[in-house]
């Protein structure tokens, strides 16, 4: 059964409006200290110096290595390092995001190298099979649960046969996510803090519906979110020790890590 964390009764339009409003007014806007909302609520840069975080950021580009041509960044946000790495592997990038502020940031970083669309991922203004690869990280679970399938189908539609779609999403059945969702149910938010955005996490089994005309594979992405690390491993030396262990465990047991890690990459190779 699909798992929710907040607001699963909202309709598609209101969810999109809430998400757009958050990112245009706060998520991608700096405060008086120069900190954007995304960094304040969802990221922990103190740990990004660790070897594990560098590996996490490099994973999407590694999964797109050797494809070339045109890449679609679906919901690129502020175009993080993972997307910058991937952009360097392609002749052209297309950025599609519902946030006007996101598109402005992407233009500032990519310039003429990219094509830009402020648009919903439910109705991309792109021709069938017009891109060689698609990258979509931490976006699908912010789309209304009733329209997540439509969004994924759109990403597959615009990707050519033989191309690849890479989606980073949550695994609600992972131990940490199960605990987190249970605390949400009890209205005890110690693990994540106040919810800022609509989220609805689909189980890994849900993703297998896209295997009819594609090859679907699950790849471990991230062992713990920033907020989970802050709540469970408050000391930096504990976080460093955990990530050192996670790196070795993931390399040795990738299939088990897919089941245990809260963040997983869904790699979809389009066949037809």
N, C-alpha and C positions, 0 to 999 in steps of 0.2 A: 504494500500500500504506500502511496506517495506520502511524504511527510511535510508538514507545514510548520512554520515558526511564527508567522504573523500575517493577518489580513487576508485569509484565503477566500473571503466572501466578496472581495472587491471585484468589480468588473474590469475588463481589459483596459478600457479607456482611462478609468480613474487611476489604475496602477501606473500606467504610462505617464499620466499627468503628475502624479506624486513623485515618480522617479525623476522626470525631467525637471520639476521644480526644485527638488533637493540638489541636483547636480549643478543646475544653472545658478542657484542662489547661495549654495553652501559647499557642496561636494567638491567642485573645481574652482572655488573662489577662496583666496587667501584672507585670513583674518588680520588683525592689527600686528600680530607677531610673524606674519608671512606664512602661516601654516594653513593649508587647504583642508577642508572637511574630511576628505578621504583619508589623508594622513592622520588626522586627529582621531578618527573613529575606528579605522580599519587597518592601519599599517604600523609597523614597529621598525623604524629604520636603525635602531641601535643594534638589532640582530642581523641586519643585511650585510655586515662586514664578515659574517661567518661564512665558512666554505659551503655550508648547506644552502644558505639563501642564494649564493651565487649560482649554485647548481639549479635551484628552483627557477630562477629567472632565465636561465639558458635553455630550459627544457622545451618550451614551445618552438623556438627557432630550430632546435635539433630535430624535432619531429617534422619540420618542413624542409629540412636540408635536401638539396638536390632537385627541388621541384622547379623553381624559377618561374619567370613570366610575371603574372599579376597576382597579388595577394589582397584579400579583403580582410580588413580589420573591422569586425562586427562588434560595436560597442567598445571602442578603444579607450574611452575615458581620457586620461591625461597622457596617453601614449607612453606607458612605462617601459622600463629597460627591456622587458621580454619582447615588446613589439618593435622597439628600435633595432634590436638584434635581428629580428625576423625581416624587417624592411630592407636591411642591407643585402639580403639574399635574393631580392626580386628586382625586376626592372621597373615595376610600377606598384604602388599601393593605393587601395581605395579605402577611405575611412567613412564608416556609416555609424552615426550615433544620434540618439534622440535629443541629446543635450547640445544646445547652441554653443555653450562655453567649451565643451569638449572639442567641437569642430574647430573653434578658434585656436585652441591649444595645439591641436594636430597640425593645423596650417603653419603655425609658428615653428614647429619642429621639423616638418617634412617639406614644406614649401611646394615647389612645382613638381616634386616627385610623386605627389599623391593627387587623387581625385576625391572630392569631399561631398558627403550627402548628410544633411540633417534630416533624419528619417527614422521611422519605426522599423525594427527588424522583422516585423510581421508582413511588411510589404516593401521589399527592397526594390529600388528603381534600377534594377540590373537585368540584363538578358539572361536567359537560361544558359548555363555552362560558360559564363563570360569571364570567370576567374579561375586561376589554376589552383589556388589554395585559399582557405578561410581560417582565420584565427579569432576565437571568441572566448575570452576569459572572464569568469566571475560575472556573467551577465544573465544567462538563461534563468537562473533561480530568482531573478528580480522581475521576471515577466509573469503575468497572471498565469496561474496553473492551467487554466483552460486553454491557453494559447501557446504554451511552451512547445508543444508538438509542432504547431504551425511555424514557430520561429525556427526550429531545427530544420524542418523541411525546406524553409526558405534558404537557409545556409547551404543545404545540399543542392537545391535547385540551381543556384547561381554558380556552383562549383562544377567544373567540367568533368565528364567521365574520365577516370584515371587520375583525377585530382584528389586533394585531401582536405578534410575539415577537422580542425583541432579545437575542442571545446573543453575548457577547464570548468568543473562544476563540483558540487558537494555530494558526498556519499552519506545520506542520513542514517544508514545502518552502521556506520563506523562507531566504535565505542564512545569516543568523545562527543560525536554529534548526537548519539542517542541520549547521553547524559544531558547535553545542552538542551535538547528538545523537551526532555522530561522536566528540567528546571523551568523552562518556559511555560509548560503546562501548569506547573505549580506556582507560576508567577514569581519564581525565585531566579533573578537574573544575574547571579554572581559570576557566572562563567563568561557571559558576553557583554553585560551592561545593557543600557537602554537600546532598544531596537530602533534604528533610524530609517530603514527601508523595508518594504514588502519583500518577503522571501518565501519560497516554496521549493523544497528539495525533493527531487524525484529519485527513487531507488535505482540502483544500477540495472536491475532487471527491466526497468522502464525503457532504457536506452536500446535494448535489443530489438525493439520494434523497427528500428531503422536498418536492420541487417537484411531485409528482404532483397534489396538491390544494392547493398553496400557491404563492405567488410568492417565490422565494428570491433574495436579492441580497447581494453581499459589499461591505462598506464598510471602508476602512482605519481602524484604531483607534490603534495605537501603534507607533512606529518602533523602539523598543528597550526592553527591560525595565530595571528599576533595577539588577539584578545585572550585566546585560550592559554597561550604561553604566559601572558602577564598574570592571569588568574591562578594558574597551576604551578608555574615556575617563576616566582617573583624575583629571584636572584639571578643576575646575569650568568654567573658561573654554572647555575643549574641549567639554564637554557643552552649554553654552549655544550655542556655535557650531553644533554638530550639530543641536540642536533648532530653531534658527532656520532652518537649511537644510531640515530635515525638514518644517517647517510650509509653506514655500513649495513644496517638491517635491510634497507630498501634495495641496495645493490645485490645482496645475497638472496633476498626473498621478495622479488617484485610482485608476484601474484598474491602473496599474503599481505603485502603492503597496500595493495588495492583495496582489500577488505578492511584494513585497519585504519588507513589514513582518512581524515575527513575531507580532503580535497583530492580529486581524481581527474585525470585527463581522459576524455573520450575521443579516440582517434577513429574517424570515419573515412574510409577510402571508398570513393564513389566508383562503382563498377559500370552502371548503365545510367 
